[in-house]
Amino acid sequence: MTALRPEHDAGQDGPYEQGAYEAAGAFEAAVDQLADPLNDPLPGQHASQWSSSDGIPSEEPGRGLHRAPDQPSPAQPQGPAHSQAPQGAQTPEQTPREWYDPEGFERDWYGQQAPAQVPRAQPAPVPLPPDDETVGLRAAAARHLADQALTVRQPVFVPEPEPEPEPEPEPEPVSGLGSESGAGPEKADPEPRTGGRAERRRAAKGRGRRRAEPRPESAASATASAAAAKPMSRVEARRAARAAKDSPAVVASRVVGELFISLGVLMLLFVTYQLWWTNVRADQYAGKETHKIQDDWAKGDRNPGVFEAGQGFAIIHIPKLDVVAPIAEGISKEKVLDRGMVGHYSEGTLRTAMPSAKKGNFALAGHRNTHGEPFRYINRLRPGDLIVVETQDAYYTYEATRTLPQTSPSNVSVIGPVPPGSGFTGPGRYITLTTCTPEFTSTYRLIVWGKMVDERPRSKGKPDALVG
């Protein structure tokens, strides 16, 4: 017999009749009347298997109320009607054990109602005691994560395969920095990893390098290459050739620049020649001429008298300036002065006396700069400084008396028998040295005068001025 529901409200479903569902099959008929045609899968069937009293399974041990297998359920009627199950019907032992569906049962019994929003407490997870296999798996996962974190895949250049007639295979995806957390795509290993951690790192480095990509060409280079590849017409070729030629202004400026450069180089060479090379050549020639004069004196081939232009006949010594130079006849620039020798005024109106003369002015000329420059520092001579003229027969010693710092080149009176401004009052045996001034110019003349203080024959030896 089915148990009655306690505390039934008579006003909810109508008056309750005692014994209304006690007849056999009355309960099933009542349930069929309450079935919802929208929830029934097929007409005439129950929407839920729990609507039949025969389909209610027995409670499992450990879940809800515990009931022994031999104890009858209060939901099953006791009597002859249920003592034997009809053929094809399922017994409670054959009924599938399924979980109780309270929502479906409530919908079938009371109709569609809003579910009650009752929060359910979630049971706390019970940690399982770790066993040996769990500890091993955790250690292996930790090592794998460490290997993935330490492995840094560097890009590497992989040469592209040569083209083949067969269709090219799809390019392999480039692997990035992969990790188990999904930070980037990772290429699957073609072979399982074997060996130690070092071998896995080397294999990862070799597989993770990128291919070198060709640099994209700029727009200007692409345009230039396209223009070079395209053939030009005759008009375009002429225009290109005309544009490639330099304009007249550019050509003129280039020519002027080259001329200036050439002139600068020539001037530099000329200055080097004047200031250095002429002195070298003049010293060489003057030295040879001095040795030649001394050799002739030793042989007795030369005697005082009239000499040819450019012929050396004496040697001048200026001990203070450390000057030793040959004296030649005449003042020719090419034959005498430019060869590093000192010239004797002996031509025309500029003719002067020889050192051996009893009276007269022995006038000499020499370069102050370039070509040996024997008279470069005669401006340093002071009154009392000695000048010695050596000839084949005697040594003539002169003492400097006065200096004229500057005079005109046309003032020939400075080499007269009694030069004005020299301080000499009458005829005597004098010497005059003339040279250009200022240095590296020929604008004016520098004059030094002196008078003879000693005449010594060669047989008596050198004077004291040359010995000391």
VMD Tcl script that draws the C-alpha trace (Angstrom):
set ca {
  {0.00 0.00 0.00}
  {1.30 3.46 -0.87}
  {2.03 5.67 2.11}
  {0.01 8.80 2.51}
  {1.64 12.25 2.25}
  {1.69 13.90 5.66}
  {0.14 17.28 6.35}
  {-1.85 17.32 3.09}
  {-3.69 20.55 2.53}
  {-7.19 19.88 1.43}
  {-7.57 23.19 -0.22}
  {-4.65 22.72 -2.66}
  {-5.71 19.71 -4.75}
  {-9.30 19.30 -3.56}
  {-10.77 17.19 -0.85}
  {-8.73 14.18 -0.04}
  {-10.57 10.90 -0.38}
  {-9.50 8.03 1.76}
  {-8.83 4.94 -0.25}
  {-9.10 6.61 -3.64}
  {-5.78 5.17 -4.89}
  {-5.95 1.79 -3.13}
  {-7.36 -0.11 -6.07}
  {-4.97 -1.89 -8.40}
  {-3.84 0.39 -11.26}
  {-5.48 3.46 -9.83}
  {-2.15 5.11 -9.02}
  {-0.80 4.64 -12.54}
  {-3.98 6.06 -14.03}
  {-3.75 9.11 -11.82}
  {-0.14 9.68 -12.80}
  {-1.00 9.36 -16.51}
  {-3.59 12.09 -16.11}
  {-0.95 14.43 -14.64}
  {1.54 13.85 -17.47}
  {2.48 16.91 -19.54}
  {1.95 16.27 -23.25}
  {4.76 18.77 -24.07}
  {7.31 16.80 -22.06}
  {6.30 13.33 -23.23}
  {8.65 12.07 -25.95}
  {5.91 9.83 -27.36}
  {2.14 9.89 -26.80}
  {0.96 7.55 -24.14}
  {4.37 7.26 -22.41}
  {5.62 8.78 -19.22}
  {8.02 11.73 -19.42}
  {9.99 10.26 -16.57}
  {10.73 6.72 -15.62}
  {10.16 7.65 -12.00}
  {6.41 8.12 -12.55}
  {5.92 4.35 -12.31}
  {6.04 2.63 -9.01}
  {7.67 -0.37 -10.62}
  {10.69 1.66 -11.82}
  {11.81 3.04 -8.46}
  {15.15 1.46 -7.61}
  {16.11 0.47 -4.17}
  {18.44 2.69 -2.18}
  {22.11 1.83 -2.55}
  {24.12 1.17 0.54}
  {25.83 4.28 1.81}
  {23.49 6.71 -0.01}
  {20.37 8.09 1.87}
  {18.45 5.64 4.03}
  {19.90 2.14 4.25}
  {17.46 -0.66 3.60}
  {18.19 -4.38 3.46}
  {17.53 -6.23 0.20}
  {14.89 -8.45 1.82}
  {13.05 -5.52 3.39}
  {10.13 -4.28 1.24}
  {10.11 -0.70 0.16}
  {7.24 1.47 1.37}
  {6.72 2.66 -2.18}
  {5.98 -0.87 -3.44}
  {2.46 -2.29 -2.75}
  {2.35 -5.60 -0.92}
  {-0.21 -8.06 -2.14}
  {-1.02 -10.63 -4.68}
  {-1.23 -8.05 -7.44}
  {2.49 -7.43 -7.22}
  {3.73 -10.75 -6.03}
  {4.32 -11.89 -9.57}
  {5.57 -9.47 -12.21}
  {3.94 -9.69 -15.59}
  {5.98 -11.07 -18.52}
  {8.31 -8.40 -20.06}
  {8.18 -6.10 -17.03}
  {11.41 -5.23 -15.17}
  {11.83 -6.19 -11.60}
  {13.48 -3.86 -9.09}
  {16.71 -5.88 -9.41}
  {16.63 -5.44 -13.24}
  {15.83 -1.71 -13.08}
  {18.94 0.35 -14.04}
  {20.56 2.18 -11.18}
  {20.36 5.85 -12.11}
  {20.70 8.98 -9.99}
  {17.59 10.50 -8.61}
  {16.33 13.42 -10.70}
  {14.43 15.67 -8.30}
  {13.82 18.36 -10.89}
  {12.23 15.95 -13.40}
  {10.14 14.33 -10.71}
  {8.92 17.67 -9.41}
  {8.10 18.80 -12.97}
  {6.13 15.66 -13.72}
  {4.28 15.72 -10.43}
  {3.63 19.41 -9.83}
  {4.16 20.86 -13.29}
  {6.72 23.50 -14.51}
  {7.82 25.66 -11.59}
  {10.64 28.11 -11.05}
  {13.64 26.45 -9.45}
  {14.50 27.64 -6.02}
  {17.73 29.53 -5.84}
  {19.37 27.77 -2.94}
  {23.15 28.05 -2.74}
  {24.84 24.76 -2.26}
  {28.05 24.48 -0.33}
  {30.81 22.84 -2.31}
  {32.68 20.21 -0.42}
  {36.35 21.00 0.12}
  {38.71 18.80 -1.91}
  {40.42 16.22 0.18}
  {44.13 16.08 -0.68}
  {45.32 12.59 -1.47}
  {48.52 11.41 0.14}
  {51.30 11.45 -2.44}
  {52.66 8.11 -3.45}
  {55.99 7.27 -5.13}
  {54.56 7.45 -8.65}
  {53.04 10.92 -8.05}
  {56.32 12.26 -6.65}
  {58.21 10.94 -9.67}
  {55.78 12.52 -12.11}
  {56.03 15.89 -10.35}
  {59.85 15.78 -10.41}
  {59.84 14.91 -14.14}
  {57.44 17.82 -14.86}
  {59.66 20.23 -12.91}
  {62.77 19.13 -14.86}
  {60.92 19.52 -18.14}
  {59.83 23.07 -17.21}
  {63.42 23.96 -16.23}
  {64.72 22.64 -19.56}
  {62.14 24.65 -21.44}
  {63.03 27.83 -19.51}
  {66.79 27.42 -20.01}
  {66.54 26.50 -23.66}
  {66.83 29.65 -25.82}
  {66.48 28.97 -29.44}
  {68.69 31.27 -31.55}
  {68.02 32.07 -35.21}
  {70.26 30.25 -37.67}
  {70.68 30.60 -41.36}
  {69.46 27.52 -43.18}
  {70.30 27.50 -46.91}
  {67.29 27.11 -49.11}
  {67.13 23.93 -51.18}
  {67.88 24.18 -54.87}
  {64.81 24.42 -57.10}
  {63.63 21.10 -58.49}
  {61.13 20.32 -61.24}
  {58.84 18.89 -58.62}
  {56.54 21.27 -56.76}
  {58.28 22.95 -53.89}
  {57.23 21.71 -50.47}
  {55.53 24.07 -48.12}
  {58.00 26.02 -45.96}
  {58.31 24.75 -42.46}
  {56.93 27.08 -39.83}
  {59.52 29.04 -37.90}
  {59.59 28.03 -34.30}
  {59.71 30.75 -31.69}
  {60.39 30.73 -28.00}
  {57.98 28.06 -26.84}
  {56.91 27.21 -23.33}
  {54.27 25.12 -21.70}
  {52.35 28.26 -20.71}
  {51.53 29.01 -24.37}
  {53.81 32.06 -24.78}
  {54.52 31.21 -28.42}
  {54.23 28.42 -31.01}
  {56.71 25.61 -30.67}
  {57.73 23.24 -33.44}
  {57.17 19.64 -32.56}
  {60.35 17.61 -32.33}
  {60.69 15.24 -35.28}
  {62.40 12.71 -33.03}
  {61.89 12.00 -29.38}
  {64.43 13.65 -27.15}
  {67.06 11.27 -25.90}
  {70.22 11.73 -23.91}
  {70.99 14.29 -21.25}
  {70.06 17.91 -20.82}
  {73.12 19.21 -22.78}
  {72.20 17.14 -25.87}
  {68.64 18.42 -25.78}
  {69.90 22.02 -25.58}
  {72.19 21.56 -28.60}
  {69.39 19.95 -30.58}
  {67.02 22.80 -29.68}
  {69.59 25.44 -30.70}
  {70.15 23.73 -34.07}
  {66.43 23.46 -34.88}
  {65.31 26.87 -33.62}
  {67.41 29.16 -35.82}
  {65.73 31.25 -38.45}
  {66.50 31.54 -42.10}
  {68.14 34.72 -43.38}
  {65.57 36.75 -45.26}
  {66.65 38.89 -48.24}
  {66.51 42.61 -47.61}
  {63.80 44.43 -49.54}
  {65.06 46.78 -52.22}
  {64.37 50.47 -51.79}
  {62.10 52.34 -54.18}
  {65.02 54.28 -55.73}
  {67.07 51.14 -56.41}
  {64.02 49.35 -57.82}
  {63.30 52.29 -60.14}
  {66.95 52.46 -61.24}
  {67.09 48.73 -61.94}
  {63.82 48.90 -63.88}
  {65.11 51.87 -65.91}
  {68.39 50.06 -66.61}
  {66.58 46.94 -67.73}
  {64.33 48.88 -70.11}
  {66.06 49.68 -73.42}
  {66.22 53.38 -74.33}
  {65.41 54.91 -77.67}
  {67.86 57.03 -79.67}
  {66.37 60.29 -78.43}
  {66.50 59.13 -74.83}
  {70.07 57.90 -75.27}
  {71.13 61.27 -76.72}
  {69.44 63.12 -73.89}
  {71.11 60.87 -71.32}
  {74.53 61.38 -72.95}
  {73.95 65.15 -73.11}
  {72.94 65.21 -69.44}
  {75.99 63.16 -68.48}
  {78.33 65.74 -70.03}
  {79.60 68.55 -67.85}
  {78.47 72.09 -68.49}
  {80.97 74.69 -69.82}
  {81.07 76.42 -66.44}
  {82.00 73.17 -64.71}
  {84.69 72.46 -67.32}
  {86.09 76.01 -67.02}
  {86.18 75.88 -63.23}
  {87.87 72.51 -63.39}
  {90.51 73.82 -65.81}
  {91.13 76.90 -63.67}
  {91.46 74.79 -60.58}
  {93.94 72.47 -62.27}
  {95.94 75.49 -63.48}
  {96.10 76.95 -59.99}
  {97.19 73.65 -58.57}
  {99.87 73.31 -61.24}
  {101.08 76.86 -60.64}
  {101.20 76.26 -56.91}
  {103.27 73.13 -57.40}
  {105.60 74.96 -59.81}
  {106.03 77.86 -57.40}
  {106.81 75.48 -54.57}
  {109.39 73.73 -56.72}
  {110.88 77.09 -57.78}
  {111.19 78.27 -54.18}
  {112.81 75.00 -53.22}
  {115.21 75.37 -56.12}
  {116.08 78.96 -55.25}
  {116.48 78.60 -51.52}
  {118.07 75.18 -51.33}
  {119.23 73.70 -54.59}
  {121.06 76.83 -55.88}
  {123.07 76.97 -52.68}
  {124.00 73.33 -53.05}
  {125.14 73.78 -56.63}
  {126.95 77.09 -55.92}
  {128.83 75.64 -52.95}
  {129.94 72.71 -55.07}
  {131.21 74.98 -57.86}
  {132.87 77.48 -55.49}
  {134.64 74.68 -53.67}
  {135.99 73.26 -56.91}
  {137.12 76.72 -58.05}
  {138.93 77.35 -54.76}
  {140.83 74.08 -55.02}
  {141.68 74.85 -58.64}
  {143.11 78.28 -57.74}
  {145.22 76.77 -54.95}
  {146.50 74.05 -57.28}
  {147.51 76.64 -59.91}
  {149.35 78.65 -57.28}
  {151.21 75.59 -56.20}
  {152.24 74.88 -59.78}
  {153.19 78.55 -60.44}
  {150.94 78.82 -63.51}
  {149.27 82.10 -62.49}
  {150.87 85.50 -61.97}
  {149.20 88.76 -60.97}
  {148.11 90.74 -63.97}
  {145.09 90.98 -66.29}
  {142.57 88.12 -65.95}
  {139.71 87.02 -68.18}
  {136.06 87.51 -67.15}
  {135.00 84.76 -64.82}
  {138.53 83.67 -64.07}
  {139.36 83.16 -60.40}
  {142.53 84.84 -59.14}
  {142.13 85.29 -55.31}
  {140.40 83.93 -52.17}
  {138.55 86.06 -49.56}
  {138.43 85.09 -45.87}
  {136.03 86.61 -43.32}
  {136.89 84.82 -40.03}
  {133.98 86.31 -38.04}
  {131.41 85.00 -40.55}
  {133.34 81.81 -41.37}
  {133.34 82.73 -45.07}
  {135.88 81.34 -47.58}
  {135.02 82.10 -51.23}
  {136.96 82.49 -54.51}
  {137.25 85.93 -56.15}
  {136.74 86.01 -59.92}
  {137.19 88.75 -62.51}
  {133.99 90.63 -63.32}
  {130.54 90.79 -61.78}
  {128.64 88.71 -64.35}
  {125.60 87.09 -62.77}
  {125.73 83.90 -64.78}
  {129.53 83.37 -64.90}
  {130.52 84.64 -61.45}
  {127.84 85.52 -58.91}
  {125.39 82.63 -59.55}
  {128.28 80.18 -59.19}
  {128.87 81.19 -55.59}
  {131.96 83.32 -56.28}
  {132.66 86.94 -55.32}
  {133.01 89.29 -58.32}
  {135.60 92.10 -58.77}
  {134.39 95.35 -60.32}
  {136.73 95.53 -63.38}
  {134.60 96.61 -66.34}
  {134.21 100.10 -67.86}
  {133.36 102.89 -65.53}
  {133.03 100.43 -62.65}
  {136.63 99.36 -62.87}
  {138.42 99.36 -59.47}
  {141.99 98.74 -58.30}
  {143.59 95.37 -57.48}
  {144.76 94.59 -53.91}
  {148.41 94.84 -54.96}
  {147.97 98.46 -56.12}
  {149.66 101.15 -53.99}
  {146.49 103.27 -54.00}
  {142.91 102.52 -54.87}
  {139.64 100.91 -53.79}
  {139.34 97.11 -54.17}
  {135.52 96.76 -54.66}
  {133.76 93.34 -54.53}
  {130.14 92.13 -55.07}
  {128.35 88.94 -53.91}
  {124.89 87.39 -53.34}
  {123.22 87.84 -49.98}
  {120.61 85.12 -50.60}
  {120.68 82.00 -52.79}
  {123.52 80.83 -55.05}
  {125.94 80.24 -52.21}
  {125.10 83.60 -50.51}
  {128.71 84.46 -49.45}
  {127.74 88.00 -48.31}
  {124.51 87.12 -46.47}
  {125.69 88.23 -43.00}
  {128.05 91.11 -43.83}
  {125.61 93.40 -42.03}
  {126.99 91.84 -38.80}
  {130.48 93.23 -39.41}
  {131.49 95.91 -36.98}
  {134.46 98.36 -37.01}
  {137.65 96.41 -36.23}
  {136.57 93.09 -37.77}
  {139.22 91.70 -40.15}
  {138.88 90.74 -43.82}
  {141.77 88.86 -45.52}
  {142.36 88.63 -49.28}
  {144.72 85.80 -50.31}
  {146.59 85.99 -53.66}
  {149.38 83.99 -55.28}
  {152.10 86.22 -53.74}
  {150.73 87.71 -50.48}
  {148.02 88.03 -47.83}
  {146.26 91.42 -47.64}
  {144.48 92.17 -44.35}
  {141.73 94.84 -44.12}
  {139.93 96.23 -41.08}
  {136.22 97.14 -41.32}
  {135.58 100.80 -40.58}
  {131.98 101.71 -41.51}
  {128.72 100.23 -42.84}
  {126.08 101.85 -45.06}
  {122.85 99.93 -44.38}
  {120.98 101.02 -47.51}
  {121.62 102.90 -50.74}
  {120.33 103.01 -54.29}
  {121.70 100.52 -56.84}
  {122.57 103.47 -59.09}
  {124.88 105.03 -56.47}
  {128.20 103.98 -57.99}
  {130.16 106.52 -55.95}
  {130.35 104.02 -53.08}
  {133.04 102.11 -55.03}
  {135.09 105.23 -56.02}
  {138.79 105.78 -55.03}
  {137.63 107.84 -52.03}
  {133.98 106.85 -51.39}
  {131.79 109.62 -49.94}
  {130.33 108.72 -46.58}
  {133.01 106.11 -45.90}
  {134.95 108.36 -43.53}
  {138.04 108.28 -45.72}
  {139.57 111.72 -46.28}
  {142.11 110.96 -49.00}
  {143.37 108.28 -51.36}
  {144.55 105.04 -49.81}
  {144.31 101.25 -49.99}
  {140.67 100.49 -49.29}
  {138.16 97.58 -49.72}
  {134.40 97.83 -50.42}
  {131.86 94.96 -50.06}
  {128.47 95.39 -51.77}
  {125.33 93.17 -51.69}
  {121.53 93.37 -52.06}
  {119.17 94.37 -49.25}
  {116.66 93.64 -47.78}
  {117.04 89.89 -47.86}
  {115.49 88.00 -50.79}
  {115.16 91.28 -52.72}
  {117.40 93.52 -54.87}
  {115.74 96.85 -54.14}
  {118.71 98.46 -52.37}
  {122.41 97.89 -51.73}
  {124.24 97.26 -48.46}
  {127.81 98.69 -48.27}
  {130.72 97.78 -45.93}
  {134.05 99.73 -46.12}
  {137.48 98.85 -44.77}
  {141.14 99.86 -45.00}
  {144.29 97.77 -45.39}
  {146.23 97.24 -42.15}
  {148.69 94.48 -43.19}
  {150.38 93.03 -46.30}
  {152.17 89.73 -45.72}
  {154.06 87.75 -48.37}
  {153.12 84.06 -48.63}
  {156.68 83.09 -47.85}
  {156.20 84.44 -44.30}
  {153.13 82.29 -43.70}
  {149.54 83.12 -42.92}
  {148.60 86.25 -40.98}
  {147.45 86.07 -37.38}
  {143.77 86.53 -38.42}
  {143.82 83.14 -40.25}
  {146.04 81.33 -37.79}
  {144.03 82.14 -34.68}
}
mol new
graphics top color blue
foreach p $ca { graphics top sphere $p radius 0.5 }
foreach p [lrange $ca 0 end-1] q [lrange $ca 1 end] { graphics top cylinder $p $q radius 0.2 }
display resetview
